[in-house]
């Protein structure tokens, strides 16, 4: 057994889909949670708040998955979390928790897991790889699967310059991913599918080439946004307002409720204000964040 008693991980939040890249595209953003995992006999770190392990089903599921996948005999732990990634806002909060727990446990137990293994296990738990790949590896990620999105085959990671500003506005309105998937259509017509393929290809090309101005009007999604945005008051209007204020493009972040517009730093303040105004007009308070991509992904901050 390792002599370590406590490990702290820092994990960035993420935006996923990026328009039509459903279950495939993700981008880590400069918004973070820190997860402290400690052996139960270790003294608690009060700065992280209370132990969530006893009351969080997601934490218990993640811990059980670690011991099953690693074959290591279970031991008692505490789990504490602090940070800024909001829950149920489409910014990958569940992956920050799962990733932090698994990354820390792998260090505590000397399991020898690399980041690719973390992505594999989190993808099984989440059912899709987009947020997992981005938050763990960092940058803009394109995840490949064949028939089952819960089984990631490979990930391409692309670094994004911080000159591309990601203006994220989150209304005071929660959206659970599990519920939002229930509003999606069971099939799409051929022309709609082709249009969405064209859009996602243009987004990938612009981000991969670093020609961010090519993102202009690149997102034309017909796969999920029309069905999800109608249940988020002000969401579609906020994206449209951001585009009118100078953003290149915009999308629903994950399943929402956050919306995101990508722009140059020159327009970031006015884009954010325009987006927040749209939510105000819809009767919702909102939080605006001027973010960049995080190209590092999960980090081990300390091992004791």
C-alpha positions in Angstrom: 0.0 0.0 0.0 1.2 3.5 -0.9 2.5 5.7 1.9 0.5 8.6 0.6 -2.5 9.8 2.6 -3.9 12.7 0.6 -3.9 13.8 -3.1 -5.4 16.9 -4.5 -6.3 17.2 -8.2 -7.3 20.3 -10.2 -9.7 19.6 -13.1 -11.0 22.2 -15.6 -14.6 22.4 -16.6 -15.5 22.0 -20.3 -17.9 22.9 -23.0 -19.1 20.1 -25.2 -20.7 19.5 -28.6 -19.6 22.9 -29.9 -22.6 22.9 -32.2 -23.2 19.7 -34.1 -20.3 17.7 -32.6 -22.7 15.7 -30.5 -20.9 13.3 -28.0 -17.7 14.0 -30.0 -16.3 17.5 -29.6 -15.2 19.2 -26.3 -13.0 22.0 -25.1 -11.6 22.4 -21.6 -12.1 25.9 -20.2 -10.3 28.0 -17.6 -12.8 27.3 -14.8 -11.8 24.7 -12.2 -12.7 22.4 -9.4 -10.2 21.0 -6.9 -10.8 17.6 -5.5 -9.1 16.3 -2.4 -9.1 12.5 -1.8 -7.7 11.3 1.5 -7.5 8.1 3.4 -10.1 8.0 6.1 -7.6 8.1 8.9 -5.9 11.3 7.5 -6.9 14.5 9.2 -9.5 16.4 7.2 -8.6 19.6 5.3 -11.3 22.0 6.4 -10.6 24.4 3.5 -12.3 21.9 1.2 -15.4 21.7 3.2 -17.3 18.5 4.3 -16.7 15.0 3.1 -19.1 14.2 0.2 -18.4 10.5 -0.2 -21.1 9.4 2.3 -23.9 11.4 0.5 -22.9 11.6 -3.2 -24.1 8.7 -5.3 -21.9 9.9 -8.2 -18.8 9.8 -5.8 -19.6 6.3 -4.6 -20.2 5.1 -8.2 -16.8 6.6 -9.3 -14.9 5.1 -6.4 -16.5 1.7 -7.0 -15.5 1.9 -10.6 -11.9 2.6 -9.7 -11.5 -0.4 -7.4 -13.3 -2.7 -9.9 -11.1 -1.5 -12.9 -7.8 -1.5 -11.0 -8.3 -4.7 -9.1 -7.0 -3.0 -6.0 -8.5 -3.9 -2.6 -10.9 -1.1 -1.5 -9.9 1.2 1.4 -11.8 3.9 3.2 -11.5 7.5 1.9 -12.9 10.9 2.3 -13.6 13.2 -0.7 -13.8 17.0 -0.5 -14.4 19.5 -3.3 -14.0 23.2 -3.8 -14.0 25.3 -6.9 -16.0 27.3 -9.4 -17.5 24.9 -11.9 -21.3 25.2 -11.5 -23.5 22.2 -11.4 -26.1 21.4 -14.0 -25.0 24.4 -16.3 -23.5 22.4 -19.2 -19.9 23.0 -18.1 -18.8 19.5 -17.3 -19.0 19.6 -13.5 -19.6 15.9 -13.2 -16.4 15.1 -15.1 -14.4 17.4 -12.8 -15.6 15.4 -9.9 -15.2 12.0 -11.4 -11.8 12.9 -12.9 -10.5 14.3 -9.7 -11.6 11.3 -7.7 -10.1 8.8 -10.2 -6.9 10.8 -10.7 -6.4 11.1 -7.0 -7.2 7.5 -6.2 -4.8 6.3 -8.9 -2.1 8.2 -7.2 -3.0 7.1 -3.6 -3.2 3.5 -4.7 -0.2 3.6 -7.1 -2.4 2.2 -9.8 -0.2 3.6 -12.6 -3.1 5.0 -14.6 -2.3 7.5 -17.3 -4.7 10.2 -18.6 -6.0 8.0 -21.4 -7.1 5.4 -18.8 -8.9 8.1 -16.9 -10.7 9.2 -20.0 -11.7 5.5 -20.8 -13.2 4.9 -17.3 -15.0 8.3 -17.1 -16.4 7.8 -20.5 -17.9 4.5 -19.4 -19.5 6.2 -16.4 -20.7 9.2 -18.3 -21.9 7.4 -21.4 -20.0 9.7 -23.8 -16.5 11.0 -24.2 -16.7 14.7 -25.1 -16.4 16.3 -21.6 -14.2 13.5 -20.3 -11.6 13.9 -23.1 -11.5 17.7 -22.8 -11.3 18.0 -19.1 -8.7 15.3 -18.6 -6.5 15.9 -21.6 -7.1 19.7 -22.0 -7.5 21.8 -25.1 -10.0 21.1 -27.9 -10.7 17.4 -28.3 -12.2 15.2 -31.0 -13.2 11.8 -29.6 -13.7 8.7 -31.7 -16.1 5.9 -31.0 -17.6 3.3 -33.4 -21.1 2.2 -32.3 -21.2 2.9 -28.6 -20.3 6.4 -27.3 -19.5 4.9 -23.9 -16.4 3.2 -25.4 -13.9 5.8 -26.6 -11.5 4.5 -29.2 -9.1 7.4 -29.7 -8.9 11.2 -28.9 -7.2 13.9 -30.9 -6.2 16.9 -28.8 -5.6 20.4 -30.2 -4.2 23.3 -28.3 -6.2 26.6 -28.5 -4.5 30.0 -28.1 -5.8 32.2 -25.3 -6.5 34.9 -27.9 -9.8 33.1 -28.6 -12.1 34.2 -25.8 -14.9 32.0 -24.7 -17.7 34.1 -23.3 -19.9 31.8 -21.2 -23.2 33.1 -19.8 -25.0 30.8 -17.3 -28.6 31.7 -16.4 -29.9 30.8 -13.0 -31.6 27.8 -14.5 -30.5 24.1 -14.1 -30.5 21.6 -16.9 -29.7 17.9 -16.1 -28.1 16.1 -19.0 -30.1 13.0 -18.4 -33.4 14.9 -18.7 -32.3 17.0 -21.7 -31.5 13.9 -23.8 -35.1 13.0 -23.5 -36.2 15.9 -25.7 -34.0 14.9 -28.7 -35.5 13.4 -31.9 -35.1 9.7 -32.7 -34.1 10.4 -36.3 -33.1 13.2 -38.6 -33.8 13.7 -42.3 -30.9 13.4 -44.7 -30.6 17.2 -45.6 -30.5 18.1 -41.9 -27.8 15.5 -41.2 -25.6 16.8 -44.1 -26.0 20.4 -42.9 -24.9 19.4 -39.4 -21.9 17.4 -40.8 -20.8 20.5 -42.8 -21.1 22.7 -39.7 -19.1 20.5 -37.4 -16.4 20.0 -40.1 -16.0 23.8 -40.4 -15.7 24.2 -36.6 -13.0 21.5 -36.4 -11.1 23.0 -39.3 -11.1 26.5 -37.8 -9.9 25.4 -34.4 -7.3 23.0 -35.7 -5.8 25.5 -38.1 -5.8 28.4 -35.5 -7.7 30.5 -38.0 -10.3 31.5 -35.5 -11.9 34.1 -37.7 -13.1 31.1 -39.8 -15.4 30.3 -37.0 -17.7 33.1 -38.2 -21.2 31.7 -38.6 -19.8 28.2 -38.5 -22.3 26.7 -36.1 -25.6 25.7 -37.8 -26.8 22.9 -35.6 -30.0 20.9 -36.3 -29.2 17.9 -34.2 -29.9 19.0 -30.6 -29.8 22.7 -30.1 -33.3 23.5 -31.5 -34.9 21.0 -29.2 -32.9 21.9 -26.1 -32.8 25.7 -26.5 -36.6 26.0 -26.6 -36.6 24.9 -23.0 -34.0 27.5 -21.9 -35.7 30.9 -21.7 -33.4 33.5 -23.4 -30.9 30.9 -24.6 -31.3 31.3 -28.3 -31.6 35.0 -28.0 -28.4 35.2 -26.0 -26.4 33.4 -28.7 -27.9 35.7 -31.4 -27.2 38.8 -29.3 -23.5 37.7 -28.9 -23.2 37.2 -32.6 -24.7 40.7 -33.3 -22.2 42.1 -30.8 -19.2 40.8 -32.6 -18.7 37.1 -31.7 -17.5 34.7 -34.4 -20.0 32.0 -33.5 -21.9 30.5 -30.5 -23.4 27.3 -29.2 -25.3 25.7 -26.4 -22.7 24.5 -23.9 -23.4 20.8 -23.5 -27.1 20.4 -22.7 -27.2 23.9 -21.1 -28.3 26.0 -19.5 -25.0 27.9 -20.3 -24.5 29.3 -23.7 -21.2 30.2 -25.2 -19.9 32.7 -27.8 -16.4 32.6 -29.2 -14.8 35.9 -30.1 -11.6 38.0 -30.1 -10.6 39.8 -27.0 -11.6 43.1 -28.7 -15.3 42.2 -28.5 -15.4 40.1 -25.3 -17.0 42.8 -23.0 -19.7 43.8 -25.4 -20.5 40.2 -26.3 -20.9 39.3 -22.7 -23.1 42.3 -21.9 -25.3 41.6 -24.9 -25.7 37.9 -23.9 -26.6 38.8 -20.3 -29.1 41.4 -21.5 -30.9 38.7 -23.4 -31.4 36.6 -20.3 -32.5 39.6 -18.3 -35.2 40.3 -21.0 -36.3 36.7 -20.6 -36.6 37.2 -16.8 -33.5 35.3 -15.7 -30.5 36.4 -13.7 -27.2 35.2 -15.2 -23.5 34.9 -14.5 -21.0 35.8 -17.2 -17.5 34.5 -17.5 -14.7 35.6 -19.9 -12.7 32.3 -20.3 -10.0 30.8 -22.4 -9.3 27.2 -23.3 -7.3 25.2 -20.8 -4.6 23.2 -22.6 -3.3 21.3 -19.6 -6.3 19.3 -18.4 -6.2 17.4 -15.1 -3.3 18.3 -12.8 -2.0 16.7 -9.6 -1.5 19.7 -7.3 -0.1 17.9 -4.3 0.6 14.4 -2.9 1.2 14.0 0.9 
